Structure formats: structure tokens, C-alpha cells
Amino acid sequence: MIRRQDRLRAAAMALALLAASGCATTASDPRDPLEGYNRAMTTVNDVMDDALFKPVARAYKAVVPAPLRTMVRSFFANLEDPFIGANNMLQGKFLDGWTDWARFIFNTVFGVLGINDVASEMGLEKHNEDFGQTFGHWGVGDGPYLVLPFFGPSTLRDAGGLVLDVTADPVSRHRPVDERNAATATRIVSRRADLLDASRLLDEAALDRYVFLRDAYLQRRRSLVYDGSPPREKRPVE
């Protein structure tokens, strides 16, 4: 097993080489012209995940009972529904938008501030929308693949959308600051705990973890933009 100090040293060396080369890359995928930088940033994010987020998520999953973890997950998911509804409205999907807002009302009132997802039991579907998808709906292209510090896989379009996502996020706008920070940390740990099994399988199965993550991210985002029915991609002429 690679020691944590070795991982930190590898991350520092990767960033140093990146700076020395003037961000030059040897990308083989036209969607990923910044592959040199992206691989280095992936290494940095992995080091941070191994050193902090993964151990905390494991402890959270071991200590907090499953029913309580479900309530935490449902609470934060409920806070997302008004924002998801707004993006559906911006995309012209008005019925979906009203459904999202109805979910928020029912879950907040009858689900005790969203800790119980009564809306799904009523048949109101949970959606997944953000500003990156809204930009894509109106024809904004992905742009180059981009790995962001802390946030991970993205594209130039989705990174722009992320700025608006964070601005509109009710958790990030909550005051006082100590309550906001506590809520943010709890949400991060909850989400990371939900991904523990998936990340373990990925580490065991992927020959090139970076390429697998990149391709999976781009494929999933394309599917989300086109609501599960993306058109066939045009292959570049060789």
C-alpha cells in the first residue's frame, strides 16, 4: 500500500512538472485537451480524499445508524428541489418544475422539514437539474473536460454553471456562518459516505481510473442534458 507521505509527494511532483512544462499536454482525446493538468489535479483531489474525506465518511457510516443517514440525505435533497424546479422552468419543462416545487412543499410540511420523502411515496418524481444542464439545453457546448480542485470532474460549461449553482444553494447562503459551515460539512460527509462502495469498486475494476472517470462523467452529463435520450455523437474525421 502506498503511504500517505508518498501520495503527497507524488501530488507535489505532478504539480511541479505541470508548472515547469507550461501546462503542455499530450492529450489523445479531443474532449480533454488539458489532460496533463487534469491528471495532476485528479491526483491532488485523490490525496485530499484519502487523507480527509474518505476516513471521515467511513466513520460517519460506522457510527450513524442507517435510518438517520437516510433522514440527513432526504433533508438536503429536499433543499435542492426549489432550485431544481427553477432550472426545469428555465428549460421550458414547466410540469417538471411545478412537480419539483410541489415536492418541496409536501416534504417540508408533511415530511417534517424534508427528513421524510413523502413526495416520492405520493408519486412525485425526483429530478436532477442544474445550471450546467440548463446551459446545455439551450445549446451551450461542453467545452474541454476540466477537473476542478475539490469538486472533481467537470467541463468548462459545467464549471460556469457551478458558479451559479453555489450562488443559488440555500446551504451556502445560510447564516450564521457557523451553522452554514456545519451544514456544509454534514452534507459533504453524507454524500461521500453514499459513494464509498462505488469508489471501492472503481478502484478495483478500472485499469485507468482517470480515463474511466472522465468518460463516465461526460457520458452521464450528456444523458442528463438530453433527459436520457441523447442524439448520436458525431465522430471526428481522422
URBELWO-V20791 format. One record per residue. OMEGA is omega as a letter, one per 20 degrees, with the letter a starting at -180 (999 if undefined). D_FIRST is the distance of its C-alpha to the first C-alpha in whole Angstrom. Layout:
# URBELWO-V20791
omega: <OMEGA,OMEGA>
d_first: <D_FIRST,D_FIRST>
This chain:
# URBELWO-V20791
omega: <a,a,a,r,r,r,r,r,r,r,r,r,r,r,r,r,r,r,a,a,a,r,r,a,r,a,r,r,a,r,a,a,a,a,r,r,a,r,r,a,r,r,r,r,r,r,r,r,a,a,a,a,a,r,r,r,r,r,r,a,a,a,a,r,a,r,r,r,r,r,r,r,a,r,a,r,r,r,a,a,r,r,r,r,r,r,r,r,r,r,a,r,a,r,r,r,r,r,r,a,r,r,a,a,a,a,r,a,a,r,r,r,r,a,r,a,r,a,r,r,r,r,r,a,r,a,a,r,r,a,r,r,r,r,r,r,a,r,r,a,a,a,a,r,a,r,a,r,r,a,r,a,r,r,r,r,a,r,r,r,a,r,r,r,a,r,a,a,a,r,a,a,a,r,j,a,a,r,r,a,r,r,r,r,r,r,r,a,r,a,a,r,r,a,a,a,a,a,r,r,r,a,a,a,a,r,r,a,a,a,r,r,a,a,r,r,a,r,a,a,r,r,r,a,a,r,r,a,a,r,r,r,r,r,r,r,a,999>
d_first: <0,4,6,9,12,10,10,14,15,14,16,19,19,20,22,24,24,26,28,29,30,32,30,31,29,29,29,30,31,34,33,30,32,29,26,25,25,24,21,20,21,19,16,18,18,15,14,17,16,12,14,17,19,16,16,20,20,19,21,24,23,23,26,28,30,30,34,34,31,33,36,33,33,36,37,36,36,40,40,39,42,45,43,42,45,46,44,46,49,48,48,51,49,52,52,48,48,51,48,46,48,50,46,46,49,49,45,46,50,49,45,45,44,42,40,41,41,45,45,43,45,48,47,46,44,41,40,37,39,38,40,38,39,43,43,41,44,47,46,43,41,37,37,34,30,29,25,26,25,24,26,24,25,29,32,35,37,35,34,38,38,35,37,40,38,36,40,41,39,40,37,37,41,41,43,42,39,37,38,37,34,33,34,32,29,29,30,26,24,27,26,22,22,24,21,18,19,20,17,15,17,17,13,14,17,17,17,18,17,19,22,22,22,25,27,26,27,30,32,31,33,36,36,37,39,41,41,39,42,41,43,42,40,42,40,41,43,42>
